[in-house]
Amino acid sequence: MKNFFLTLKAPILKFESDAWSYYVAIPKDIGNQFINGENRRIICTINKSEPIHSALMPKGEIYSVYVKKDFMKKYSIAEGDEVTVQLEKDISEYGMPIPESFQILLDQDTEGSTYFHELTMGKQRTLIHLVGKVKNVDSQLAKGLAIMHHLKESKGELDFKRLNVLIKEYNNRK
Protein backbone atom coordinates (compact mmCIF):
# COMPACT_ATOMS: atom_id res chain seq x y z
CA MET A 1 0.00 0.00 0.00
CA LYS A 2 1.42 3.37 -1.02
CA ASN A 3 1.60 5.92 1.78
CA PHE A 4 -0.31 9.19 1.42
CA PHE A 5 -1.70 12.03 3.51
CA LEU A 6 -5.23 13.28 3.76
CA THR A 7 -6.39 16.39 5.61
CA LEU A 8 -9.91 17.16 6.86
CA LYS A 9 -11.71 19.28 9.42
CA ALA A 10 -13.62 17.55 12.21
CA PRO A 11 -14.91 18.35 15.71
CA ILE A 12 -13.56 16.85 18.94
CA LEU A 13 -16.39 14.71 20.33
CA LYS A 14 -16.92 13.06 23.72
CA PHE A 15 -17.63 9.35 24.13
CA GLU A 16 -20.62 8.34 26.21
CA SER A 17 -18.36 5.77 27.89
CA ASP A 18 -15.87 6.04 30.73
CA ALA A 19 -13.28 3.87 28.96
CA TRP A 20 -12.23 6.63 26.55
CA SER A 21 -13.01 10.31 26.77
CA TYR A 22 -12.64 12.03 23.41
CA TYR A 23 -12.32 11.24 19.74
CA VAL A 24 -12.30 12.67 16.26
CA ALA A 25 -14.87 11.19 13.86
CA ILE A 26 -13.51 10.05 10.50
CA PRO A 27 -16.07 9.30 7.77
CA LYS A 28 -16.00 5.64 6.64
CA ASP A 29 -15.20 6.53 3.02
CA ILE A 30 -12.10 8.44 4.15
CA GLY A 31 -11.06 5.90 6.80
CA ASN A 32 -11.40 2.97 4.41
CA GLN A 33 -8.59 4.45 2.29
CA PHE A 34 -6.17 3.81 5.19
CA ILE A 35 -7.20 0.24 5.99
CA ASN A 36 -5.25 -2.67 4.60
CA GLY A 37 -6.80 -5.99 5.65
CA GLU A 38 -6.82 -6.04 9.47
CA ASN A 39 -4.29 -3.21 9.69
CA ARG A 40 -6.03 0.03 10.75
CA ARG A 41 -2.91 1.76 12.13
CA ILE A 42 -2.56 5.46 11.30
CA ILE A 43 -0.59 8.51 12.28
CA CYS A 44 -2.90 11.38 13.14
CA THR A 45 -1.80 14.99 13.51
CA ILE A 46 -4.29 17.44 15.02
CA ASN A 47 -3.74 21.17 14.42
CA LYS A 48 -0.07 20.51 13.53
CA SER A 49 0.55 18.86 16.93
CA GLU A 50 2.91 16.01 17.67
CA PRO A 51 1.76 12.90 15.82
CA ILE A 52 -0.59 10.43 17.49
CA HIS A 53 0.07 6.80 16.57
CA SER A 54 -3.35 5.22 16.70
CA ALA A 55 -5.85 3.02 14.91
CA LEU A 56 -9.09 3.76 13.13
CA MET A 57 -11.67 2.24 15.46
CA PRO A 58 -15.08 1.34 13.98
CA LYS A 59 -17.92 3.27 15.62
CA GLY A 60 -21.21 2.79 13.78
CA GLU A 61 -21.09 4.68 10.48
CA ILE A 62 -17.72 6.31 11.22
CA TYR A 63 -14.24 5.53 12.48
CA SER A 64 -12.96 7.17 15.62
CA VAL A 65 -9.46 8.26 16.51
CA TYR A 66 -9.01 8.42 20.28
CA VAL A 67 -7.69 11.66 21.76
CA LYS A 68 -6.38 11.64 25.33
CA LYS A 69 -7.29 14.32 27.89
CA ASP A 70 -3.65 15.24 28.52
CA PHE A 71 -3.11 15.74 24.78
CA MET A 72 -6.13 18.07 24.63
CA LYS A 73 -4.89 20.01 27.65
CA LYS A 74 -1.35 20.32 26.22
CA TYR A 75 -2.67 21.74 22.92
CA SER A 76 -5.56 23.77 24.42
CA ILE A 77 -8.23 21.76 22.61
CA ALA A 78 -11.73 21.38 24.04
CA GLU A 79 -14.76 19.24 23.31
CA GLY A 80 -16.61 20.63 20.30
CA ASP A 81 -13.58 22.44 18.84
CA GLU A 82 -13.24 21.98 15.11
CA VAL A 83 -9.71 20.83 14.39
CA THR A 84 -7.60 20.17 11.32
CA VAL A 85 -6.79 16.49 11.16
CA GLN A 86 -4.04 15.07 8.97
CA LEU A 87 -4.10 11.30 8.51
CA GLU A 88 -1.26 9.15 7.25
CA LYS A 89 -1.12 5.35 6.99
CA ASP A 90 1.31 4.04 9.59
CA ILE A 91 3.63 1.78 7.65
CA SER A 92 6.12 1.32 10.49
CA GLU A 93 7.00 -2.19 11.63
CA TYR A 94 5.18 -1.96 14.96
CA GLY A 95 2.52 0.69 14.35
CA MET A 96 4.27 3.10 16.71
CA PRO A 97 7.78 4.44 17.23
CA ILE A 98 10.13 2.10 19.09
CA PRO A 99 12.68 3.60 21.49
CA GLU A 100 16.21 3.21 20.20
CA SER A 101 17.29 1.59 23.48
CA PHE A 102 14.68 -1.17 23.08
CA GLN A 103 15.50 -1.69 19.40
CA ILE A 104 19.15 -2.22 20.37
CA LEU A 105 18.11 -4.86 22.91
CA LEU A 106 15.99 -6.62 20.29
CA ASP A 107 18.91 -6.53 17.86
CA GLN A 108 21.37 -7.93 20.41
CA ASP A 109 19.25 -10.55 22.21
CA THR A 110 18.22 -13.18 19.67
CA GLU A 111 16.23 -15.36 22.09
CA GLY A 112 14.35 -12.43 23.64
CA SER A 113 13.70 -10.95 20.21
CA THR A 114 12.28 -14.26 18.97
CA TYR A 115 9.82 -14.42 21.87
CA PHE A 116 8.94 -10.74 21.39
CA HIS A 117 8.18 -11.21 17.70
CA GLU A 118 6.02 -14.27 18.41
CA LEU A 119 3.65 -12.03 20.45
CA THR A 120 0.62 -10.43 18.83
CA MET A 121 1.15 -6.96 17.37
CA GLY A 122 -1.01 -5.52 20.17
CA LYS A 123 1.15 -7.11 22.89
CA GLN A 124 4.29 -5.93 21.10
CA ARG A 125 2.90 -2.37 21.09
CA THR A 126 2.01 -2.66 24.80
CA LEU A 127 5.61 -3.58 25.64
CA ILE A 128 7.02 -0.87 23.37
CA HIS A 129 4.71 1.63 25.08
CA LEU A 130 5.92 0.48 28.52
CA VAL A 131 9.49 1.26 27.51
CA GLY A 132 8.73 4.43 25.57
CA LYS A 133 6.51 6.15 28.12
CA VAL A 134 9.57 6.97 30.22
CA LYS A 135 11.89 9.54 28.69
CA ASN A 136 15.02 8.72 30.69
CA VAL A 137 17.20 6.38 28.61
CA ASP A 138 18.52 4.55 31.71
CA SER A 139 14.95 3.84 32.82
CA GLN A 140 14.05 2.72 29.29
CA LEU A 141 17.01 0.36 29.30
CA ALA A 142 16.05 -1.06 32.71
CA LYS A 143 12.48 -1.70 31.51
CA GLY A 144 13.71 -3.19 28.26
CA LEU A 145 16.10 -5.53 30.07
CA ALA A 146 13.32 -6.60 32.45
CA ILE A 147 11.01 -7.29 29.49
CA MET A 148 13.64 -9.38 27.71
CA HIS A 149 14.40 -11.28 30.94
CA HIS A 150 10.69 -11.96 31.45
CA LEU A 151 10.11 -13.11 27.88
CA LYS A 152 12.99 -15.60 28.11
CA GLU A 153 12.07 -16.75 31.62
CA SER A 154 8.42 -17.31 30.67
CA LYS A 155 9.19 -18.63 27.16
CA GLY A 156 7.13 -15.81 25.63
CA GLU A 157 4.08 -16.08 27.91
CA LEU A 158 3.35 -12.60 29.26
CA ASP A 159 2.49 -12.33 32.95
CA PHE A 160 2.18 -8.61 33.65
CA LYS A 161 2.22 -9.10 37.44
CA ARG A 162 5.56 -10.91 37.21
CA LEU A 163 6.82 -8.42 34.62
CA ASN A 164 6.02 -5.47 36.92
CA VAL A 165 7.98 -7.15 39.74
CA LEU A 166 10.95 -7.60 37.41
CA ILE A 167 10.75 -3.98 36.23
CA LYS A 168 10.90 -2.80 39.85
CA GLU A 169 13.90 -5.09 40.49
CA TYR A 170 15.72 -3.77 37.42
CA ASN A 171 14.93 -0.16 38.35
CA ASN A 172 16.42 -0.74 41.83
CA ARG A 173 19.69 -2.07 40.37
CA LYS A 174 20.77 1.42 39.31
SVG drawing of the C-alpha trace seen along z (x, -y; Angstrom):
<svg xmlns="http://www.w3.org/2000/svg" viewBox="-24 -26 48 47">
<polyline fill="none" stroke="black" stroke-width="0.4" points="0.0,0.0 1.4,-3.4 1.6,-5.9 -0.3,-9.2 -1.7,-12.0 -5.2,-13.3 -6.4,-16.4 -9.9,-17.2 -11.7,-19.3 -13.6,-17.6 -14.9,-18.3 -13.6,-16.9 -16.4,-14.7 -16.9,-13.1 -17.6,-9.4 -20.6,-8.3 -18.4,-5.8 -15.9,-6.0 -13.3,-3.9 -12.2,-6.6 -13.0,-10.3 -12.6,-12.0 -12.3,-11.2 -12.3,-12.7 -14.9,-11.2 -13.5,-10.1 -16.1,-9.3 -16.0,-5.6 -15.2,-6.5 -12.1,-8.4 -11.1,-5.9 -11.4,-3.0 -8.6,-4.5 -6.2,-3.8 -7.2,-0.2 -5.2,2.7 -6.8,6.0 -6.8,6.0 -4.3,3.2 -6.0,0.0 -2.9,-1.8 -2.6,-5.5 -0.6,-8.5 -2.9,-11.4 -1.8,-15.0 -4.3,-17.4 -3.7,-21.2 -0.1,-20.5 0.6,-18.9 2.9,-16.0 1.8,-12.9 -0.6,-10.4 0.1,-6.8 -3.4,-5.2 -5.8,-3.0 -9.1,-3.8 -11.7,-2.2 -15.1,-1.3 -17.9,-3.3 -21.2,-2.8 -21.1,-4.7 -17.7,-6.3 -14.2,-5.5 -13.0,-7.2 -9.5,-8.3 -9.0,-8.4 -7.7,-11.7 -6.4,-11.6 -7.3,-14.3 -3.6,-15.2 -3.1,-15.7 -6.1,-18.1 -4.9,-20.0 -1.4,-20.3 -2.7,-21.7 -5.6,-23.8 -8.2,-21.8 -11.7,-21.4 -14.8,-19.2 -16.6,-20.6 -13.6,-22.4 -13.2,-22.0 -9.7,-20.8 -7.6,-20.2 -6.8,-16.5 -4.0,-15.1 -4.1,-11.3 -1.3,-9.2 -1.1,-5.4 1.3,-4.0 3.6,-1.8 6.1,-1.3 7.0,2.2 5.2,2.0 2.5,-0.7 4.3,-3.1 7.8,-4.4 10.1,-2.1 12.7,-3.6 16.2,-3.2 17.3,-1.6 14.7,1.2 15.5,1.7 19.1,2.2 18.1,4.9 16.0,6.6 18.9,6.5 21.4,7.9 19.2,10.6 18.2,13.2 16.2,15.4 14.4,12.4 13.7,11.0 12.3,14.3 9.8,14.4 8.9,10.7 8.2,11.2 6.0,14.3 3.7,12.0 0.6,10.4 1.1,7.0 -1.0,5.5 1.2,7.1 4.3,5.9 2.9,2.4 2.0,2.7 5.6,3.6 7.0,0.9 4.7,-1.6 5.9,-0.5 9.5,-1.3 8.7,-4.4 6.5,-6.1 9.6,-7.0 11.9,-9.5 15.0,-8.7 17.2,-6.4 18.5,-4.6 14.9,-3.8 14.1,-2.7 17.0,-0.4 16.1,1.1 12.5,1.7 13.7,3.2 16.1,5.5 13.3,6.6 11.0,7.3 13.6,9.4 14.4,11.3 10.7,12.0 10.1,13.1 13.0,15.6 12.1,16.7 8.4,17.3 9.2,18.6 7.1,15.8 4.1,16.1 3.3,12.6 2.5,12.3 2.2,8.6 2.2,9.1 5.6,10.9 6.8,8.4 6.0,5.5 8.0,7.1 11.0,7.6 10.7,4.0 10.9,2.8 13.9,5.1 15.7,3.8 14.9,0.2 16.4,0.7 19.7,2.1 20.8,-1.4"/>
</svg>
